[in-house]
Amino acid sequence: MSDERVKLVLASASPRRLALLGQAGLEPDLLNPADIDETPLKRETPRSLVARLAKEKAQKAVTMPQVEALAGDVFVLAADTVVALGRRVLGKPETAEEASEMLQLLSGRAHKVFTAISLISPRGSQKTRIVDTKVRFKRLSREDIDSYLVCDEWRGKAGAYAIQGRAGAFVRYMSGSYSAVVGLPLYETVSMLDGAGYPVYHTWMNAKSID
């Protein structure tokens, strides 16, 4: 396929995922968030949930008018992140009270962060990969939690925290992918795009270096 005709769509409104793509030297031609029902199904595991949501986001995005209007070979990339304590999914809290409860649950304990990426190629094939990362928080004091709630970083964040922000100071141990916890596993994303025929390294050669 011709590099000039290749387009990349990121099916997300997350500034963190956009920034991570930029870190990998990639700039989407279109940001096209796909809103779906993220309610877990009965007896659905965190791993199954995150894979399903990423797949559905990509599938919805590829049929949206803005994407269908793009000329050339279009790759659609979607992602989803789930924070889980055992089989319990800790979603995005709507209130400070919910966020406080989640942080208390995570205090002094290890939890898993699952991030799934799903890519639909110009030929219509879809591949999905899941990255899981183990994170252990220090034991959080009441002051830790209350001061973190005031800074508002918990809003819109699965598990009520953003590891790239102040909550990074809560992490005693992490095993896995830091970028996946932020929202987009870079190694897996680049590998999947390259394997599907997206000109990752051609893009690198034509981009300015990062100081």
HUSULNOR-V266328 format. One record per residue. RES is the residue in one small letter. PSI is psi in degrees with one decimal (none if undefined). Layout:
((RES/PSI) (RES/PSI))
This chain:
((m/149.4) (s/132.5) (d/-32.2) (e/-21.0) (r/-2.7) (v/134.0) (k/147.1) (l/125.8) (v/129.1) (l/113.7) (a/63.1) (s/149.4) (a/6.8) (s/119.4) (p/-25.7) (r/-43.5) (r/-37.9) (l/-43.1) (a/-38.6) (l/-40.5) (l/-43.2) (g/-37.6) (q/-34.0) (a/9.0) (g/20.7) (l/136.8) (e/115.5) (p/148.1) (d/-20.6) (l/134.6) (l/118.4) (n/77.4) (p/139.9) (a/108.5) (d/127.6) (i/168.0) (d/116.6) (e/14.8) (t/126.8) (p/145.4) (l/161.5) (k/129.3) (r/18.1) (e/129.9) (t/158.3) (p/-40.1) (r/-44.0) (s/-38.7) (l/-50.3) (v/-35.8) (a/-43.8) (r/-44.5) (l/-42.5) (a/-42.7) (k/-46.2) (e/-35.5) (k/-44.4) (a/-42.7) (q/-37.7) (k/-41.8) (a/-39.7) (v/-20.4) (t/-0.7) (m/147.9) (p/-39.3) (q/-35.1) (v/-44.3) (e/-24.0) (a/-14.3) (l/137.4) (a/156.8) (g/-165.4) (d/117.0) (v/126.2) (f/131.1) (v/121.5) (l/128.3) (a/158.7) (a/156.8) (d/147.4) (t/133.6) (v/133.5) (v/130.8) (a/139.6) (l/99.8) (g/-128.1) (r/-2.2) (r/124.0) (v/128.6) (l/104.3) (g/-154.4) (k/114.9) (p/145.8) (e/-19.3) (t/163.0) (a/-31.7) (e/-43.8) (e/-40.7) (a/-41.7) (s/-42.8) (e/-41.2) (m/-44.7) (l/-35.6) (q/-37.4) (l/-37.6) (l/-17.4) (s/122.2) (g/10.3) (r/160.0) (a/143.1) (h/170.2) (k/141.3) (v/118.7) (f/126.5) (t/128.3) (a/139.6) (i/140.4) (s/130.2) (l/127.3) (i/123.9) (s/168.0) (p/-25.2) (r/-2.4) (g/-3.3) (s/148.3) (q/130.6) (k/143.4) (t/137.7) (r/146.3) (i/133.7) (v/126.2) (d/138.9) (t/134.5) (k/128.9) (v/132.2) (r/126.0) (f/152.8) (k/170.4) (r/119.8) (l/131.3) (s/167.1) (r/-37.4) (e/-40.2) (d/-50.8) (i/-47.5) (d/-41.8) (s/-33.8) (y/-38.1) (l/-36.4) (v/-34.0) (c/-10.6) (d/9.8) (e/-17.3) (w/-19.5) (r/129.6) (g/14.1) (k/129.5) (a/132.5) (g/1.1) (a/23.8) (y/157.4) (a/112.2) (i/-26.0) (q/-3.9) (g/-145.0) (r/-27.5) (a/-14.1) (g/-26.7) (a/-10.9) (f/-16.1) (v/115.6) (r/-31.3) (y/141.7) (m/135.3) (s/112.8) (g/-142.2) (s/116.4) (y/-44.7) (s/-29.0) (a/-37.8) (v/-36.9) (v/-34.4) (g/-10.9) (l/110.2) (p/113.0) (l/-44.3) (y/-50.0) (e/-37.7) (t/-49.1) (v/-42.1) (s/-41.9) (m/-43.6) (l/-46.3) (d/-43.8) (g/-27.5) (a/-5.0) (g/4.1) (y/134.8) (p/66.9) (v/-51.4) (y/-25.7) (h/-39.9) (t/-41.5) (w/-44.2) (m/-21.9) (n/7.9) (a/157.6) (k/147.5) (s/156.3) (i/128.0) (d/none))
